[in-house]
Amino acid sequence: MTGMGVRLVVVDDHRLLAEALASALKLRGHRVLAAAAPVAGAAELVVARAPEVCLLGTAAPAEPGAFDVVARIKRERPQVAVVVLGPVPSPRGIAAAFAAGASGYVRHDERIEGVERALVKARAGETAVAPQLLQSAFAELLNPAVRQDDEGQRLLRLLTQREVEVLVRVAEGEDTRLIAAGMRIAPSTARTHVQRVLMKLGVGSRLEAAALAARTGLLDRAVPIQRGTRP
């Protein structure tokens, strides 16, 4: 990375993802003032820390009010650039982010170098969005296609209710001991459940599982399901 690192805060509704992003960006020379969850508290954090850029993760960019926090940040700290990190969005999702005042939109599955480029461009006052993302959005707007089977729903169908709960706990940053205690099972059983979740999702680590679940919207579907299974 050339030039001075970006001074930023990282927020996501899933703390594990926020902290993982913050760690990766720190290693690349950026100054992370805070990494926090949930997104709802981003405005207060930005006002208190006054970063150059706020990196804001969202799993549901097309939901009504998804970017209210961006609009509030721009009202209270207009000099702070906001870069949204989200799933492959609908055109409405991209439009809503920029309408609220975002300076950039980066896909959840982008490499860290791509996230970094977006942060630097946003700090410089430029729009940070991949041309192909805009092209695909315009193409969808002009030629609306039948939506394919939802990936999050497809993945959710692969998991048992027990495995859904394990995935949610993994995304919340719980280790094997906490998962076992929370679910009232042996640590060895918890480890087995985690390995099955990783295998079914086709990923190699807990962090990858959490990122995939957030990116596809699986976590948002899973939380109400698994909460209903807890005593």
Buried (B, 14 or more C-beta within 10 A) or exposed (E): BEEEBBBBBBBBBBBBBBBBBBEBBBEBEBEBBBBBBBBEEBBBBBEEBEBBBBBBBBBBBBBEEBBBBBBBBBEEBEEBBBBBBBBBBBBBBBBBBBEBBBBBBBBBEBEEEBBBBBBBBBBEEEBBBBEEBBEBBEEBEEEEEEEEEEBBEEBBEBBEEBBBBBBBBBBBBBEBEBBBEBBEBEBEBBEEBBEBBBEBBEBEEBBEBBBBBBBBBBBBBBBEBBEEEEE
